[in-house]
Amino acid sequence: MGVALDEPTAHGRKRISHEDGDAAPEMPAGGWLPEHRAALLPHHPLTKRRYTIPTTVIQHAYRASRERVYARHTGLIFIGKTRYGKTTCAKAIRQYLLEEFPHIHVIVVAARSTLRPVAGHAYRVILESVKHVCAARADATLLLRNVVADVETALAAKGGDHFVMILDEVNLFGDEDIVSLLELGNLLELRGITMTVISFGQPGVAQRITSLQQQNKQQLIARFFRRPKSFVGCTGVDMLRDVLTYLDTGSEWPEGSGWSYTEFFFPQAYQRGFRFHRCAELIWQEMSAAMPDAEDGLNMEAITMTIDWLFLSLHRFDNEQFVLEAKDIQNAIDVSDLSWGS
C-alpha cells in the first residue's frame, strides 16, 4: 500500500522548468516588450535546449519517488529503453524533491562501467558527480570516507538526515559497485542518516535482478531493485498533445513576460489562434511513419529534437496566416537525423 501524500503542488511541477543558471536577463523597468524578443532569442531555454516539460511519465515517476522518500524506503528502480528520457527525468526528480523536501540532500550520479572490478569505483563516481576535489584518490577506504563526510556536511547545512541518490544508467555498475552502495548505506545508517537510491536503467537490468536472485543476494535486490517500474516513452497522440499544450500554455519565458514558448517564437500566429497542440495528430503521424519502432511509442529525445527544430527553423516565417504543414515536420525529422531508428 502506498503512503498517503498530498498531491505535488506549486514550485513549477505543473509548468515547464528551466535548468539553473538559465534565467533571462533582468526585466526592464517598463516590462518585457515585443521588440525585446530578438535580443532574448539566443538565451531562450528552447534555443539552448535547457528546459524540461513535466510529461505524464515524469509526473508518475516523481509521485513514485516522493512516496519512497517520504517513507524513507531504501530504493526504487525505473527500467526503460535508451533515449526515452530517463536522464531528463532523473534531473527533474532531483529538482522537484529539493523544492518539496528542503531538508534532504539530493544528487544525481551518472554510473559508468570499468573494464575490470576496481575497489571504490562507485565511491569515485559519486564524488565526481559533485565535483569533489578528492575524487581522483585511489584508496577505496579514503574515497568512502570522503563520500560520507560530504553527505554529512551537506545535511548539517540543511538540518536534515536523509540522503537521496538518483542513479542514472545503473546497468553500467557491476555487482561490486552495488555492494559498495550497500556498504555506504549501512555506514550512513550507523551515523543516523537514511539513504534512498532512485535508479534508472536499461532493460538489461532485468537480467541483473534475475542473476542476483539466483545468487541468493536478496539484500541487494531489497535495497536497490525491489519492484522495478517500467519507464515508457510517448505512447500515443494524447500524450504528445499534452507535451505541445505545455509549450502553448504551460510555459513562460522570460519570467514576468506572460509569453508561452509558442507565443515567444510565433507572436503573430499565436495572436490569431495558432497552437501547436492542435497539430498533434499531424506531428504524430509524420514521426510514426519515420520511426521504425514507433509501435512501441516515440522516444522523448526524438520528440524534443523534432519540436525544437520546428520552433527554431520556422519562427522566422511567423505571420497571421502561419500554418504548420507536413513538409515542415518531415524536414525537422530529416535535420534531426531521427529516421534511422529510435
Secondary structure, 3 states (H helix, E strand, C coil): CCCCCCCCCCCCCCCCEECCCCCCCCCCCCCCCHHHHHHHHHHCHHHHCCEECCCHHHHHHHHHHHHHHHCCCCEEEEECCCCCCHHHHHHHHHHHHHHHCCCCEEEEEECCCCCCCCCCHHHHHHHHHCCCCCCCCCCHHHHHHHHHHHHHHHHHHHCCCEEEEEEECHHHCCHHHHHHHHHHHHHHHHCCCEEEEEEEECCCHHHHHHHHHHCCCHHHHHHHCCCCEECCCECCHHHHHHHHHHHHHHCCCCCCCCCCHHHHHCHHHHHCCCCHHHHHHHHHHHHHHHCCCHHHCECHHHHHHHHHHHHHHHHHHCCCCCCCCHHHHHHHHHHCCCCCCC
